[in-house]
Amino acid sequence: MPGSTGITVDLKLSHQAIAEAIGSTRVTVTRLLGDLREKDMISIHKKKITVHDPVTLSQQFA
């Protein structure tokens, strides 16, 4: 859902569930989410992920 701080994904998925969904490992997902948080591209609160700037995030992986 879009909000003033970005788009919040309210799926409440564990890192393991995300890894299984994308064919990766929990360690890789945890590392990637941590890197994105350090760059202030996302924030995570109670398993809800907020993407602060979806365009910039999508360019990160283009």
Phi, psi and omega in degrees: 000130180291143177213186183290339181255004180134202181253124181260128177261113186254061180259345180049052179265143174283164177300323178296316180295320177297315180301315180296323181293329183253005178072039181234195178247158179299320181299316180295316179297315180299316180296314181296314179297322177297317178298317181293324176293318179299327179274005182057030177273333178221163168223153181231128178217120182052046178065012173261129181257127175252123176267114186286323180217090184303325181295312179297319179298317180295327179290336180298332186243015181280000000 
